[in-house]
Structures are given as structure tokens and as C-alpha cells.
Amino acid sequence: MRYNWQQKDWTKFSYDISQFEEKLYAFAVKSGHISGILKAMSKEDRIQAMIHIMVAEAIKTSEIEGEYLSRIDVLSSIRNNLGLHVNQASVKDKSAEGMAALITDVQNSYAEVLTKEKLFDWHKMIFPVDSNINVGTWRTHSEPMQVVSGRVDKPTVHFEAPPSKQIPLEMDNFIQWFNNTAPKGMHEIKHAPIRSAISHLYFETIHPFEDGNGRIGRAIAEKVLSQTVGYPLLLSLSTTIEANKKAYYNALKIGQSSNEITDWLIYFIDVILMAQDESEALIDFTLKKAKLFDRYQGQLNDRQIKAIKRMLDEGPKGFEGGMTAKKYMRINQTSKPTATRDLQKLVELNMFKVEGDGRSTSYQINFLD
């Protein structure tokens, strides 16, 4: 099989825009709607919504690669990066800290031109501790860079990237293309979803690093979206991709077989649209949180507030299995009678709803409309 980079029209990507014009319109409508909601929110609520979306992206982009980060450490790191004065010593997971640094930097530097130094910095953020790979530099190994699956003795090769000796030139060309297609560039691509989809496919095809290409490739796709629309676009592409990784890898495989990429664009723009829906849901969750504390202001003690905030830090789904007396005791370092009394009070206030009974009793937050 000849891959896209082995064909004569490599980098001369072509597509039939008529196949997804309605999707481009839907993206523009959704972007305006989300922007309007964010502008109407208080500054504090806007920051909280941004944190939820950034945490989701940091966690899910790592899960796609089989790495599972501490949500609390990601959350603490992002708050630190945003200057919200969380104690740095509380962050134990250095990989979580590194991914949080990457996601924050993508947001903060979206308008800047892309450079190889920026990509090297991002690579170092992904691998903040000692690694058996070369960090912050292009790959140089002589063996083929292949995406494989199956048995070690009989692997199935899904894709083979350009050899390492070609990487410096390929990446120089990619960075030049990226900056030339940016707003006001020599070859500007005005539709953010198209430029985002091409940039991701282009980068993933080159596969310039020994490891971490997927995470950086998704960061590039999100940088493009913000850069092209002209403001930080809050969404998590990785949340949508991780929900159906098989579809992602299948679409990528098809996209890397030809430089006519209409099918790839249709797939990736759908990912962007679903990510926008997810962002709306997280923004709605942020507003529900604010209403929740407004409704019960002055009725909760410090222990109850601490436990509820800890639940909300887990996102819309809360604790797996809900809050229990045992979890409440651990969070507040308190006795079982105190925990039981506090939880019962939350039920009486209609802030908690009960699930199960006896030893299986758990509690979920009751978000009232």
C-alpha cells in the first residue's frame, strides 16, 4: 500500500466542500451560541467552565493513549497555571501536571505563530519525568515508525510514517503550511474546521516524535480552531474522540491512504460539532453549580460545603457510586455519627437525593431546575 506521503500529490490536499457545507454552517452557529452564553456568565462562572473543559481535554487526550491521569492533580495543576493560588505541593502526579501545562499553554498561546521550539516545549510538557525516549526533539531512529496492533510475532501494520531522515524537512514544510494558512496568511484557510482537520491529519502522518504525536496533534487541532475564529474556543476534541477511538483510527487510516480527504474532513468536522455539544453541557453544569450554592447559601456547614465541592470537582457525573458516609468521613476526617447527621441534613434540604438503602446507601446531588 502506498500512503499519502508517498504519493506525487502529497500535501496538495483536495476535497469536495459541497459534501460538508452544512456542517461548516452548524459550526459557526454553535460557536456563536457558546460565545454568547460565556459572555453572559459572570467572570467566576466563566473561569469555572473553562477549567471543566480544560480538565476534560487533559484527561481524555491521555486516555486515548492508554494513560490515566489523576483528575484531582490535573484540576489542581490547571488552577495553578491560571493563577488561582492552589498549593503546588498538592500535585503529586507529574504527568498530570505536564498535561495541564500543555492544555493551558494551548489556550494562552493560540494566536501565536507555530514554531518547532513551541512543539519541542509541548513535547517536554507531556514527558516531564525521565523517559526512555528522546524528549523535545524530532525522532532519529533508523527503524520504520509504524502504527501496529495484534501479536508481537505477527503484527498488523496500520500505517508507516515517513523515515526519520525526512522529518526535519517535512516539519519545516508543515510549520510553513500551518502559518501560511492562518488568518492573514499567504494561503489563508478561512473555515476553522477545515484547517483544523487538515492540520491534524498532516501532523499525524508525519509522526515526528518518538511518542506523544497523538496528544500534540490534538493540541494543534485545537490551536487551529481558536486561532482561526480569533478567540480561545473552549472545547475538548479528545472527549469525543475517546468515546469512539475505533472510528477515529479508521478515519485516520482512510485519510492517510489518499490526498483526496473529503471523507476525513466529514469525520473530523463531526468530531468538532460533537465536542461543541459537550462544551455546552459542561457550561450548563457550571451554571447549575452556581445556582446550587446560591440556593443553599448560609444553610450548609463547612464540612458539607467541602464534600459537595469535592463531588463537583469530578465533573457532571460526580463520584462513581455517589457520596457515601465512608467517603464523607474520609474527606472531612470526621466521625460516622457526624457524617450521617450531615448527610441526612442535606437530604432534608433536598440538596441530596438518596439511592439504595442499608449498606448500599449513596447520595447524588439534586440539581433542581
Summary of the structure (lengths in Angstrom):
residues: 369
radius of gyration: 22.8
end to end distance: 55.9
largest distance: 74.0
contacts: 1106
relative contact order: 0.12
helix: 60%
strand: 6%
